[in-house]
Amino acid sequence: RLGVECTASKSKIKQAYYKLALKYHPDKNPNDEDAKRKFQEIGEAYQILFDDATRQRYDSQGNTGEYDFPTMDASLFFMLLYGSEALVDYIGTLKIAHLLKHVTGNGSRPKNMSNEMEVEQTYREVSLAVKLAKRLDNEVRGGEI
């Protein structure tokens, strides 16, 4: 579905996914059920091939359609991977996007991730509060946001 070789690196898989996801994204193909179906399929394929465990299972058993984890809705998955970065200055890195990138980055979840995410969330909130205060102060003084 992604058009990559079976020996493709994670980088090649990600590039192929991004290119096809942009091509078949529902926003670019309104009312096109075929494009919507392809977008869902490539999202599922990416999630399976990018994770080492599911990729190994796919390589050995093929596409049986039965995997031990649920795949995420393709539109949400795409937005989390690529869409939330544009909003980082306003909302910080979303917890789910951070978790998704951490897990898909190396296929495992660190034991102390909960504590690490709590610390990062506190840092995110304080950072965003400081940015907001600076922007508001600038606006109150007659500057531009």
N, C-alpha and C positions, 0 to 999 in steps of 0.2 A: 504493500500500500504506500510505503514511503519511497519506494524505488531505490533503496540502498542495497549494497552488497551484504551478504550474510556476515562478512568480516568487518563491516563498517564500525568506525570508532563512534563514541558517544557524540563527539563534535560533529561528525558527518550526519548522524541521525538527527541531531538537533537542527542542523542547517536544512536538511531535507524537510523536516517537519515544519519549520518556520516558513519556508518557501511555499509549500503546499497549503499550509494553513492560511496564509495571506491570499492565495489564489482562490480557495474555496470558502473563505469566511462568509457566513450568512449576511453580514453587513454589506459585502461587495456583491452578493448574489441574492438579492431579495426575491422571495417567492420562487426560488429554484430548489426544488426538493432533492434533485440529484446532487447539487453542490452541498446542500445541508448534510445529506447522507455521507458524502465523501469526507466532509469536514469532521463528522463524528468518527468515521473509520480511521482517519489519519491521527486523530487525537488519541484514540484507543491504541493504535499501533505504536505511537510514540511512547505512551505510558508503559506499554509492555516491553518494548525494546530498550528503553532507557534504563530500566531497573535490571540489575545483573541477574537476580534470581528468576524473574519472569522471562527474561531473555533466554537464559539457559534452558528453561522449561520449554519455551517456544521453539528453540533450536532443536531440542531433542524430540518433542512430541508434535510439533506443528501447531496450527491454529485450531485447537479443539473448542475454543469459545468458553472454556471453563478455567478460570484462574482464581487463585486464593484471595485476591483482593478486588474490591469494586473499582472500576475505572471512573474517573470524575467526568462530569459533563464537559464535552470538548470546548464549548464557549467559555465556561468558567475557567477551565484549565489554561486556555490560551490567554485569557485576561490576567490570570495570576502570574503567568510566566512573563508576559510582555507588556500588559496594559497598566499594571499598578506602578511601574517604574516612573511613569510620567507624573505621578501624584506624590512622589516621595517628599518633596518640599512641603506639601500641605498635610499629608496624613502619615508620613513615615512609611517604613516597610511594614506591610500587613503581616500579622502573625502567621496566617495561613500561607502566604507567599514565602515567608522566610522558612517555615517548616517544610514546605514543598520543595524549595530549592535545596535545603539542607539534606533532605532524604533522597531526592533524585540525584543529588551531586555525588554521593558515594554509596548509596544503597543501604545505609545503616543509620540508626538513630543513636546518638550518644546517650549514655546513661544519665548524665546531668543536664539533659536538654531542657527539662521543665524549669529548673533553677536558672539556667542560662537565658531562657526566653523571658522569664520574669524580670531579670536584671535588664535585658535589652528593652523590654516594654517600658520599664520605669525610665530608662535613658531616653527612649523615643518620646514619651510624654513630656519630659522636662525640656528636651531639645525643641519640640514643637511649640511648647509654651513660650520659650525664649524667642523663637522666630516670630511667633504671633505678636509678642510684646514689642519687638523691634519694628515690625510692620505697622502696628497700631500707633506707636510713638511717632514714627515717620509721618503717618497720615495726619495725626493731630497737629504736628508742627507744620503742616502744609505741603509736605512732600508727596511723591507718588508711591503707590504700593508696588 
